[in-house]
């Protein structure tokens, strides 16, 4: 292994990822993350001069589904609204994300 992370580096990565780690976890992740970084070193050694870059492997571009409205009967609407925690003016109320 070319790269060996320190315990402090593992704890820092865990902090950035907002993941709580125990001392036992640190030892395990120290080994595991170091192995991943060593593999990246192997990948960096591969000659990719004649390889065309790609954005993704599927080859699909601009795949969209149509946005269709499906009306339902009043009984179905009523049953749906009975199962939501909060409504306002006949709509499902959700928390603001901004």
Biopython code that builds the backbone (N, CA, C, O; Angstrom):
import numpy as np
from Bio.PDB.StructureBuilder import StructureBuilder

atoms = [
    (1, "UNK", "N", (0.831, -1.179, 0.000)),
    (1, "UNK", "CA", (0.000, 0.000, 0.000)),
    (1, "UNK", "C", (0.876, 1.241, 0.000)),
    (1, "UNK", "O", (1.754, 1.394, 0.849)),
    (2, "UNK", "N", (0.632, 2.119, -0.951)),
    (2, "UNK", "CA", (1.418, 3.336, -1.065)),
    (2, "UNK", "C", (0.941, 4.405, -0.085)),
    (2, "UNK", "O", (1.738, 5.226, 0.369)),
    (3, "UNK", "N", (-0.326, 4.404, 0.239)),
    (3, "UNK", "CA", (-0.905, 5.433, 1.088)),
    (3, "UNK", "C", (-1.405, 4.793, 2.380)),
    (3, "UNK", "O", (-2.118, 3.790, 2.351)),
    (4, "UNK", "N", (-1.034, 5.370, 3.487)),
    (4, "UNK", "CA", (-1.529, 4.889, 4.780)),
    (4, "UNK", "C", (-2.088, 6.096, 5.524)),
    (4, "UNK", "O", (-1.338, 6.977, 5.945)),
    (5, "UNK", "N", (-3.396, 6.131, 5.681)),
    (5, "UNK", "CA", (-4.029, 7.234, 6.388)),
    (5, "UNK", "C", (-3.742, 7.144, 7.881)),
    (5, "UNK", "O", (-3.659, 6.055, 8.450)),
    (6, "UNK", "N", (-3.593, 8.300, 8.497)),
    (6, "UNK", "CA", (-3.420, 8.333, 9.949)),
    (6, "UNK", "C", (-4.793, 8.268, 10.620)),
    (6, "UNK", "O", (-5.820, 8.500, 9.982)),
    (7, "UNK", "N", (-4.793, 7.956, 11.893)),
    (7, "UNK", "CA", (-6.054, 7.926, 12.640)),
    (7, "UNK", "C", (-6.707, 9.304, 12.623)),
    (7, "UNK", "O", (-7.928, 9.420, 12.520)),
    (8, "UNK", "N", (-5.894, 10.336, 12.722)),
    (8, "UNK", "CA", (-6.413, 11.710, 12.692)),
    (8, "UNK", "C", (-7.098, 12.005, 11.352)),
    (8, "UNK", "O", (-8.149, 12.646, 11.331)),
    (9, "UNK", "N", (-6.523, 11.550, 10.242)),
    (9, "UNK", "CA", (-7.124, 11.765, 8.925)),
    (9, "UNK", "C", (-8.455, 11.022, 8.801)),
    (9, "UNK", "O", (-9.411, 11.543, 8.226)),
    (10, "UNK", "N", (-8.510, 9.817, 9.337)),
    (10, "UNK", "CA", (-9.753, 9.042, 9.300)),
    (10, "UNK", "C", (-10.830, 9.754, 10.115)),
    (10, "UNK", "O", (-11.978, 9.847, 9.680)),
    (11, "UNK", "N", (-10.468, 10.250, 11.283)),
    (11, "UNK", "CA", (-11.433, 10.976, 12.111)),
    (11, "UNK", "C", (-11.907, 12.251, 11.396)),
    (11, "UNK", "O", (-13.075, 12.626, 11.502)),
    (12, "UNK", "N", (-11.007, 12.907, 10.679)),
    (12, "UNK", "CA", (-11.361, 14.120, 9.938)),
    (12, "UNK", "C", (-12.337, 13.791, 8.803)),
    (12, "UNK", "O", (-13.313, 14.514, 8.602)),
    (13, "UNK", "N", (-12.085, 12.719, 8.068)),
    (13, "UNK", "CA", (-12.986, 12.292, 6.999)),
    (13, "UNK", "C", (-14.355, 11.944, 7.587)),
    (13, "UNK", "O", (-15.383, 12.301, 7.013)),
    (14, "UNK", "N", (-14.372, 11.258, 8.715)),
    (14, "UNK", "CA", (-15.633, 10.905, 9.370)),
    (14, "UNK", "C", (-16.379, 12.165, 9.799)),
    (14, "UNK", "O", (-17.602, 12.236, 9.677)),
    (15, "UNK", "N", (-15.646, 13.158, 10.300)),
    (15, "UNK", "CA", (-16.266, 14.416, 10.698)),
    (15, "UNK", "C", (-16.884, 15.110, 9.490)),
    (15, "UNK", "O", (-18.012, 15.599, 9.564)),
    (16, "UNK", "N", (-16.158, 15.156, 8.385)),
    (16, "UNK", "CA", (-16.666, 15.799, 7.172)),
    (16, "UNK", "C", (-17.904, 15.087, 6.635)),
    (16, "UNK", "O", (-18.812, 15.721, 6.097)),
    (17, "UNK", "N", (-17.933, 13.764, 6.788)),
    (17, "UNK", "CA", (-19.070, 12.969, 6.311)),
    (17, "UNK", "C", (-20.192, 12.931, 7.342)),
    (17, "UNK", "O", (-21.243, 12.339, 7.096)),
    (18, "UNK", "N", (-19.975, 13.560, 8.495)),
    (18, "UNK", "CA", (-20.953, 13.563, 9.583)),
    (18, "UNK", "C", (-21.291, 12.140, 10.025)),
    (18, "UNK", "O", (-22.451, 11.786, 10.240)),
    (19, "UNK", "N", (-20.218, 11.329, 10.153)),
    (19, "UNK", "CA", (-20.364, 9.938, 10.566)),
    (19, "UNK", "C", (-19.640, 9.774, 11.901)),
    (19, "UNK", "O", (-18.460, 10.103, 12.017)),
    (20, "UNK", "N", (-20.343, 9.270, 12.896)),
    (20, "UNK", "CA", (-19.719, 9.007, 14.179)),
    (20, "UNK", "C", (-18.892, 7.733, 14.106)),
    (20, "UNK", "O", (-19.350, 6.726, 13.568)),
    (21, "UNK", "N", (-17.692, 7.770, 14.638)),
    (21, "UNK", "CA", (-16.834, 6.582, 14.617)),
    (21, "UNK", "C", (-16.288, 6.304, 16.013)),
    (21, "UNK", "O", (-16.000, 7.221, 16.782)),
    (22, "UNK", "N", (-16.155, 5.013, 16.318)),
    (22, "UNK", "CA", (-15.528, 4.594, 17.566)),
    (22, "UNK", "C", (-14.041, 4.375, 17.288)),
    (22, "UNK", "O", (-13.603, 4.421, 16.138)),
    (23, "UNK", "N", (-13.274, 4.138, 18.347)),
    (23, "UNK", "CA", (-11.853, 3.850, 18.170)),
    (23, "UNK", "C", (-11.654, 2.592, 17.321)),
    (23, "UNK", "O", (-10.733, 2.512, 16.509)),
    (24, "UNK", "N", (-12.532, 1.618, 17.528)),
    (24, "UNK", "CA", (-12.464, 0.374, 16.743)),
    (24, "UNK", "C", (-12.757, 0.657, 15.263)),
    (24, "UNK", "O", (-12.106, 0.109, 14.374)),
    (25, "UNK", "N", (-13.750, 1.523, 15.019)),
    (25, "UNK", "CA", (-14.074, 1.905, 13.638)),
    (25, "UNK", "C", (-12.890, 2.590, 12.963)),
    (25, "UNK", "O", (-12.600, 2.334, 11.794)),
    (26, "UNK", "N", (-12.214, 3.457, 13.700)),
    (26, "UNK", "CA", (-11.086, 4.199, 13.129)),
    (26, "UNK", "C", (-10.027, 3.238, 12.609)),
    (26, "UNK", "O", (-9.505, 3.420, 11.509)),
    (27, "UNK", "N", (-9.710, 2.221, 13.393)),
    (27, "UNK", "CA", (-8.703, 1.230, 12.964)),
    (27, "UNK", "C", (-9.152, 0.516, 11.691)),
    (27, "UNK", "O", (-8.361, 0.331, 10.766)),
    (28, "UNK", "N", (-10.428, 0.117, 11.648)),
    (28, "UNK", "CA", (-10.955, -0.593, 10.481)),
    (28, "UNK", "C", (-10.952, 0.312, 9.259)),
    (28, "UNK", "O", (-10.498, -0.082, 8.185)),
    (29, "UNK", "N", (-11.470, 1.550, 9.431)),
    (29, "UNK", "CA", (-11.548, 2.471, 8.295)),
    (29, "UNK", "C", (-10.168, 2.933, 7.859)),
    (29, "UNK", "O", (-9.957, 3.230, 6.684)),
    (30, "UNK", "N", (-9.245, 2.997, 8.773)),
    (30, "UNK", "CA", (-7.874, 3.371, 8.426)),
    (30, "UNK", "C", (-7.326, 2.378, 7.399)),
    (30, "UNK", "O", (-6.712, 2.771, 6.407)),
    (31, "UNK", "N", (-7.552, 1.107, 7.647)),
    (31, "UNK", "CA", (-7.099, 0.061, 6.724)),
    (31, "UNK", "C", (-7.900, 0.101, 5.427)),
    (31, "UNK", "O", (-7.322, 0.073, 4.340)),
    (32, "UNK", "N", (-9.250, 0.169, 5.535)),
    (32, "UNK", "CA", (-10.117, 0.127, 4.358)),
    (32, "UNK", "C", (-9.912, 1.331, 3.438)),
    (32, "UNK", "O", (-9.764, 1.175, 2.226)),
    (33, "UNK", "N", (-9.904, 2.526, 4.017)),
    (33, "UNK", "CA", (-9.729, 3.729, 3.199)),
    (33, "UNK", "C", (-8.339, 3.783, 2.572)),
    (33, "UNK", "O", (-8.181, 4.251, 1.445)),
    (34, "UNK", "N", (-7.347, 3.311, 3.293)),
    (34, "UNK", "CA", (-5.997, 3.260, 2.737)),
    (34, "UNK", "C", (-5.945, 2.323, 1.537)),
    (34, "UNK", "O", (-5.255, 2.604, 0.557)),
    (35, "UNK", "N", (-6.675, 1.207, 1.610)),
    (35, "UNK", "CA", (-6.737, 0.271, 0.474)),
    (35, "UNK", "C", (-7.390, 0.922, -0.736)),
    (35, "UNK", "O", (-6.939, 0.732, -1.866)),
    (36, "UNK", "N", (-8.453, 1.690, -0.502)),
    (36, "UNK", "CA", (-9.132, 2.381, -1.605)),
    (36, "UNK", "C", (-8.181, 3.378, -2.257)),
    (36, "UNK", "O", (-8.094, 3.443, -3.484)),
    (37, "UNK", "N", (-7.472, 4.148, -1.448)),
    (37, "UNK", "CA", (-6.537, 5.133, -2.003)),
    (37, "UNK", "C", (-5.395, 4.452, -2.753)),
    (37, "UNK", "O", (-4.927, 4.962, -3.771)),
    (38, "UNK", "N", (-4.953, 3.317, -2.259)),
    (38, "UNK", "CA", (-3.902, 2.566, -2.953)),
    (38, "UNK", "C", (-4.405, 2.099, -4.313)),
    (38, "UNK", "O", (-3.647, 2.092, -5.283)),
    (39, "UNK", "N", (-5.666, 1.712, -4.395)),
    (39, "UNK", "CA", (-6.243, 1.297, -5.674)),
    (39, "UNK", "C", (-6.299, 2.460, -6.645)),
    (39, "UNK", "O", (-6.071, 2.275, -7.841)),
    (40, "UNK", "N", (-6.598, 3.653, -6.157)),
    (40, "UNK", "CA", (-6.574, 4.828, -7.022)),
    (40, "UNK", "C", (-5.171, 5.065, -7.571)),
    (40, "UNK", "O", (-5.019, 5.498, -8.713)),
    (41, "UNK", "N", (-4.143, 4.785, -6.768)),
    (41, "UNK", "CA", (-2.767, 4.888, -7.261)),
    (41, "UNK", "C", (-2.540, 3.929, -8.428)),
    (41, "UNK", "O", (-1.883, 4.280, -9.408)),
    (42, "UNK", "N", (-3.089, 2.714, -8.316)),
    (42, "UNK", "CA", (-2.981, 1.747, -9.415)),
    (42, "UNK", "C", (-3.685, 2.266, -10.660)),
    (42, "UNK", "O", (-3.160, 2.150, -11.767)),
    (43, "UNK", "N", (-4.872, 2.837, -10.481)),
    (43, "UNK", "CA", (-5.620, 3.376, -11.618)),
    (43, "UNK", "C", (-4.880, 4.542, -12.273)),
    (43, "UNK", "O", (-4.911, 4.695, -13.494)),
    (44, "UNK", "N", (-4.222, 5.356, -11.466)),
    (44, "UNK", "CA", (-3.462, 6.485, -12.012)),
    (44, "UNK", "C", (-2.294, 6.011, -12.873)),
    (44, "UNK", "O", (-1.834, 6.757, -13.738)),
    (45, "UNK", "N", (-1.809, 4.809, -12.662)),
    (45, "UNK", "CA", (-0.681, 4.282, -13.423)),
    (45, "UNK", "C", (-1.103, 3.773, -14.801)),
    (45, "UNK", "O", (-0.249, 3.531, -15.654)),
    (46, "UNK", "N", (-2.405, 3.609, -15.030)),
    (46, "UNK", "CA", (-2.898, 3.082, -16.304)),
    (46, "UNK", "C", (-2.813, 4.165, -17.377)),
    (46, "UNK", "O", (-3.184, 5.315, -17.142)),
    (47, "UNK", "N", (-2.320, 3.786, -18.560)),
    (47, "UNK", "CA", (-2.208, 4.722, -19.674)),
    (47, "UNK", "C", (-3.596, 4.927, -20.289)),
    (47, "UNK", "O", (-4.194, 3.988, -20.816)),
    (48, "UNK", "N", (-4.095, 6.145, -20.218)),
    (48, "UNK", "CA", (-5.421, 6.455, -20.760)),
    (48, "UNK", "C", (-5.343, 7.500, -21.870)),
    (48, "UNK", "O", (-6.321, 8.195, -22.145)),
    (49, "UNK", "N", (-4.183, 7.608, -22.501)),
    (49, "UNK", "CA", (-3.990, 8.630, -23.533)),
    (49, "UNK", "C", (-4.984, 8.504, -24.685)),
    (49, "UNK", "O", (-5.459, 9.522, -25.189)),
    (50, "UNK", "N", (-5.308, 7.297, -25.111)),
    (50, "UNK", "CA", (-6.185, 7.113, -26.264)),
    (50, "UNK", "C", (-7.615, 6.731, -25.869)),
    (50, "UNK", "O", (-8.353, 6.170, -26.679)),
    (51, "UNK", "N", (-7.997, 7.028, -24.652)),
    (51, "UNK", "CA", (-9.341, 6.701, -24.179)),
    (51, "UNK", "C", (-10.166, 7.981, -24.169)),
    (51, "UNK", "O", (-9.784, 8.979, -23.557)),
    (52, "UNK", "N", (-11.304, 7.937, -24.859)),
    (52, "UNK", "CA", (-12.174, 9.109, -24.923)),
    (52, "UNK", "C", (-12.957, 9.234, -23.622)),
    (52, "UNK", "O", (-13.540, 8.256, -23.155)),
    (53, "UNK", "N", (-12.977, 10.426, -23.032)),
    (53, "UNK", "CA", (-13.721, 10.608, -21.787)),
    (53, "UNK", "C", (-15.226, 10.468, -22.009)),
    (53, "UNK", "O", (-15.742, 10.801, -23.076)),
    (54, "UNK", "N", (-15.921, 9.969, -20.985)),
    (54, "UNK", "CA", (-17.374, 9.850, -21.055)),
    (54, "UNK", "C", (-17.969, 10.424, -19.778)),
    (54, "UNK", "O", (-17.320, 10.451, -18.732)),
    (55, "UNK", "N", (-19.202, 10.879, -19.875)),
    (55, "UNK", "CA", (-19.885, 11.420, -18.705)),
    (55, "UNK", "C", (-20.529, 10.336, -17.874)),
    (55, "UNK", "O", (-20.635, 10.456, -16.654)),
    (56, "UNK", "N", (-20.963, 9.269, -18.539)),
    (56, "UNK", "CA", (-21.577, 8.147, -17.854)),
    (56, "UNK", "C", (-21.535, 6.943, -18.793)),
    (56, "UNK", "O", (-21.265, 7.091, -19.984)),
    (57, "UNK", "N", (-21.798, 5.771, -18.266)),
    (57, "UNK", "CA", (-21.585, 4.557, -19.050)),
    (57, "UNK", "C", (-22.791, 4.090, -19.834)),
    (57, "UNK", "O", (-22.667, 3.173, -20.646)),
    (58, "UNK", "N", (-23.960, 4.688, -19.621)),
    (58, "UNK", "CA", (-25.156, 4.174, -20.269)),
    (58, "UNK", "C", (-25.290, 4.607, -21.716)),
    (58, "UNK", "O", (-25.942, 3.923, -22.506)),
    (59, "UNK", "N", (-24.685, 5.731, -22.079)),
    (59, "UNK", "CA", (-24.828, 6.252, -23.430)),
    (59, "UNK", "C", (-26.121, 7.001, -23.649)),
    (59, "UNK", "O", (-26.350, 7.538, -24.733)),
    (60, "UNK", "N", (-26.974, 7.047, -22.634)),
    (60, "UNK", "CA", (-28.252, 7.739, -22.763)),
    (60, "UNK", "C", (-28.054, 9.241, -22.546)),
    (60, "UNK", "O", (-27.267, 9.659, -21.698)),
    (61, "UNK", "N", (-28.775, 10.033, -23.319)),
    (61, "UNK", "CA", (-28.705, 11.477, -23.145)),
    (61, "UNK", "C", (-30.106, 12.061, -23.097)),
    (61, "UNK", "O", (-31.005, 11.611, -23.807)),
    (62, "UNK", "N", (-30.281, 13.064, -22.254)),
    (62, "UNK", "CA", (-31.538, 13.801, -22.155)),
    (62, "UNK", "C", (-32.757, 12.889, -22.110)),
    (62, "UNK", "O", (-33.665, 13.009, -22.932)),
    (63, "UNK", "N", (-32.766, 11.997, -21.164)),
    (63, "UNK", "CA", (-33.893, 11.095, -21.023)),
    (63, "UNK", "C", (-34.856, 11.711, -20.009)),
    (63, "UNK", "O", (-34.528, 11.870, -18.833)),
    (64, "UNK", "N", (-36.038, 12.050, -20.486)),
    (64, "UNK", "CA", (-37.047, 12.655, -19.631)),
    (64, "UNK", "C", (-38.337, 11.861, -19.741)),
    (64, "UNK", "O", (-38.590, 11.206, -20.752)),
    (65, "UNK", "N", (-39.133, 11.922, -18.720)),
    (65, "UNK", "CA", (-40.467, 11.343, -18.807)),
    (65, "UNK", "C", (-41.436, 12.500, -18.923)),
    (65, "UNK", "O", (-41.154, 13.607, -18.463)),
    (66, "UNK", "N", (-42.560, 12.247, -19.530)),
    (66, "UNK", "CA", (-43.546, 13.304, -19.641)),
    (66, "UNK", "C", (-44.211, 13.506, -18.284)),
    (66, "UNK", "O", (-44.383, 12.560, -17.514)),
    (67, "UNK", "N", (-44.573, 14.724, -18.010)),
    (67, "UNK", "CA", (-45.209, 15.070, -16.750)),
    (67, "UNK", "C", (-46.710, 15.083, -16.979)),
    (67, "UNK", "O", (-47.270, 16.090, -17.412)),
    (68, "UNK", "N", (-47.354, 13.973, -16.690)),
    (68, "UNK", "CA", (-48.776, 13.821, -16.945)),
    (68, "UNK", "C", (-49.584, 13.981, -15.667)),
    (68, "UNK", "O", (-49.188, 13.501, -14.605)),
    (69, "UNK", "N", (-50.706, 14.653, -15.780)),
    (69, "UNK", "CA", (-51.622, 14.819, -14.658)),
    (69, "UNK", "C", (-52.694, 13.742, -14.764)),
    (69, "UNK", "O", (-53.296, 13.553, -15.821)),
    (70, "UNK", "N", (-52.923, 13.046, -13.672)),
    (70, "UNK", "CA", (-53.947, 12.007, -13.641)),
    (70, "UNK", "C", (-55.003, 12.405, -12.613)),
    (70, "UNK", "O", (-54.737, 12.418, -11.411)),
    (71, "UNK", "N", (-56.176, 12.721, -13.083)),
    (71, "UNK", "CA", (-57.257, 13.068, -12.164)),
    (71, "UNK", "C", (-57.782, 11.811, -11.476)),
    (71, "UNK", "O", (-57.855, 10.731, -12.062)),
    (72, "UNK", "N", (-58.144, 11.998, -10.201)),
    (72, "UNK", "CA", (-58.741, 10.898, -9.452)),
    (72, "UNK", "C", (-60.091, 11.368, -8.918)),
    (72, "UNK", "O", (-60.357, 12.568, -8.854)),
    (73, "UNK", "N", (-60.916, 10.441, -8.546)),
    (73, "UNK", "CA", (-62.246, 10.808, -8.055)),
    (73, "UNK", "C", (-62.152, 11.403, -6.652)),
    (73, "UNK", "O", (-61.134, 11.264, -5.972)),
    (74, "UNK", "N", (-63.216, 12.061, -6.233)),
    (74, "UNK", "CA", (-63.236, 12.754, -4.941)),
    (74, "UNK", "C", (-63.014, 11.804, -3.765)),
    (74, "UNK", "O", (-62.370, 12.179, -2.786)),
    (75, "UNK", "N", (-63.534, 10.593, -3.846)),
    (75, "UNK", "CA", (-63.353, 9.632, -2.760)),
    (75, "UNK", "C", (-61.875, 9.285, -2.586)),
    (75, "UNK", "O", (-61.387, 9.183, -1.460)),
    (76, "UNK", "N", (-61.167, 9.104, -3.694)),
    (76, "UNK", "CA", (-59.731, 8.809, -3.626)),
    (76, "UNK", "C", (-58.970, 9.994, -3.040)),
    (76, "UNK", "O", (-58.085, 9.809, -2.205)),
    (77, "UNK", "N", (-59.308, 11.209, -3.469)),
    (77, "UNK", "CA", (-58.667, 12.411, -2.924)),
    (77, "UNK", "C", (-58.889, 12.499, -1.417)),
    (77, "UNK", "O", (-57.962, 12.782, -0.658)),
    (78, "UNK", "N", (-60.135, 12.251, -0.991)),
    (78, "UNK", "CA", (-60.455, 12.326, 0.432)),
    (78, "UNK", "C", (-59.629, 11.317, 1.233)),
    (78, "UNK", "O", (-59.099, 11.646, 2.294)),
    (79, "UNK", "N", (-59.521, 10.076, 0.716)),
    (79, "UNK", "CA", (-58.754, 9.039, 1.420)),
    (79, "UNK", "C", (-57.273, 9.374, 1.472)),
    (79, "UNK", "O", (-56.604, 9.082, 2.464)),
    (80, "UNK", "N", (-56.760, 9.976, 0.422)),
    (80, "UNK", "CA", (-55.350, 10.396, 0.427)),
    (80, "UNK", "C", (-55.142, 11.465, 1.487)),
    (80, "UNK", "O", (-54.211, 11.380, 2.288)),
    (81, "UNK", "N", (-56.006, 12.469, 1.494)),
    (81, "UNK", "CA", (-55.850, 13.586, 2.422)),
    (81, "UNK", "C", (-56.015, 13.150, 3.879)),
    (81, "UNK", "O", (-55.479, 13.802, 4.775)),
    (82, "UNK", "N", (-56.734, 12.076, 4.131)),
    (82, "UNK", "CA", (-56.875, 11.561, 5.490)),
    (82, "UNK", "C", (-55.565, 10.979, 6.010)),
    (82, "UNK", "O", (-55.393, 10.826, 7.220)),
    (83, "UNK", "N", (-54.645, 10.655, 5.113)),
    (83, "UNK", "CA", (-53.391, 9.996, 5.510)),
    (83, "UNK", "C", (-52.182, 10.921, 5.557)),
    (83, "UNK", "O", (-51.071, 10.464, 5.828)),
    (84, "UNK", "N", (-52.376, 12.212, 5.298)),
    (84, "UNK", "CA", (-51.244, 13.133, 5.339)),
    (84, "UNK", "C", (-51.245, 13.873, 6.666)),
    (84, "UNK", "O", (-52.309, 14.123, 7.232)),
    (85, "UNK", "N", (-50.059, 14.230, 7.173)),
    (85, "UNK", "CA", (-49.999, 14.857, 8.487)),
    (85, "UNK", "C", (-50.594, 16.263, 8.535)),
    (85, "UNK", "O", (-51.151, 16.663, 9.556)),
    (86, "UNK", "N", (-50.478, 17.030, 7.419)),
    (86, "UNK", "CA", (-50.956, 18.410, 7.461)),
    (86, "UNK", "C", (-51.419, 18.848, 6.076)),
    (86, "UNK", "O", (-50.785, 18.535, 5.068)),
    (87, "UNK", "N", (-52.542, 19.582, 6.041)),
    (87, "UNK", "CA", (-53.054, 20.102, 4.774)),
    (87, "UNK", "C", (-53.313, 21.590, 4.907)),
    (87, "UNK", "O", (-53.425, 22.126, 6.009)),
    (88, "UNK", "N", (-53.407, 22.250, 3.749)),
    (88, "UNK", "CA", (-53.747, 23.674, 3.730)),
    (88, "UNK", "C", (-54.478, 23.957, 2.431)),
    (88, "UNK", "O", (-53.956, 23.702, 1.346)),
    (89, "UNK", "N", (-55.678, 24.480, 2.546)),
    (89, "UNK", "CA", (-56.498, 24.847, 1.381)),
    (89, "UNK", "C", (-56.667, 23.685, 0.404)),
    (89, "UNK", "O", (-56.671, 23.894, -0.809)),
    (90, "UNK", "N", (-56.806, 22.474, 0.917)),
    (90, "UNK", "CA", (-57.031, 21.316, 0.073)),
    (90, "UNK", "C", (-55.772, 20.713, -0.535)),
    (90, "UNK", "O", (-55.855, 19.814, -1.371)),
    (91, "UNK", "N", (-54.603, 21.204, -0.120)),
    (91, "UNK", "CA", (-53.327, 20.688, -0.625)),
    (91, "UNK", "C", (-52.543, 20.058, 0.515)),
    (91, "UNK", "O", (-52.781, 20.362, 1.684)),
    (92, "UNK", "N", (-51.612, 19.184, 0.174)),
    (92, "UNK", "CA", (-50.733, 18.579, 1.171)),
    (92, "UNK", "C", (-49.669, 19.610, 1.523)),
    (92, "UNK", "O", (-48.986, 20.128, 0.640)),
    (93, "UNK", "N", (-49.529, 19.906, 2.805)),
    (93, "UNK", "CA", (-48.548, 20.884, 3.252)),
    (93, "UNK", "C", (-47.250, 20.160, 3.614)),
    (93, "UNK", "O", (-47.263, 19.169, 4.344)),
    (94, "UNK", "N", (-46.133, 20.666, 3.095)),
    (94, "UNK", "CA", (-44.825, 20.082, 3.369)),
    (94, "UNK", "C", (-43.906, 21.162, 3.919)),
    (94, "UNK", "O", (-44.173, 22.353, 3.762)),
    (95, "UNK", "N", (-42.834, 20.748, 4.557)),
    (95, "UNK", "CA", (-41.875, 21.687, 5.101)),
    (95, "UNK", "C", (-41.114, 22.383, 3.976)),
    (95, "UNK", "O", (-40.837, 21.791, 2.933)),
    (96, "UNK", "N", (-40.790, 23.622, 4.205)),
    (96, "UNK", "CA", (-39.984, 24.381, 3.252)),
    (96, "UNK", "C", (-38.566, 23.822, 3.258)),
    (96, "UNK", "O", (-38.049, 23.458, 4.314)),
    (97, "UNK", "N", (-37.933, 23.752, 2.091)),
    (97, "UNK", "CA", (-36.573, 23.222, 2.034)),
    (97, "UNK", "C", (-35.527, 24.315, 1.899)),
    (97, "UNK", "O", (-34.330, 24.028, 1.935)),
    (98, "UNK", "N", (-35.951, 25.549, 1.744)),
    (98, "UNK", "CA", (-34.984, 26.652, 1.638)),
    (98, "UNK", "C", (-35.098, 27.559, 2.822)),
    (98, "UNK", "O", (-34.369, 28.546, 2.916)),
]
sb = StructureBuilder()
sb.init_structure("model")
sb.init_model(0)
sb.init_chain("A")
sb.init_seg("    ")
for serial, (resi, resn, name, xyz) in enumerate(atoms, 1):
    if name == "N":
        sb.init_residue(resn, " ", resi, " ")
    sb.init_atom(name, np.array(xyz, "f"), 0.0, 1.0, " ", f" {name:<3s}", serial, name[0])
structure = sb.get_structure()
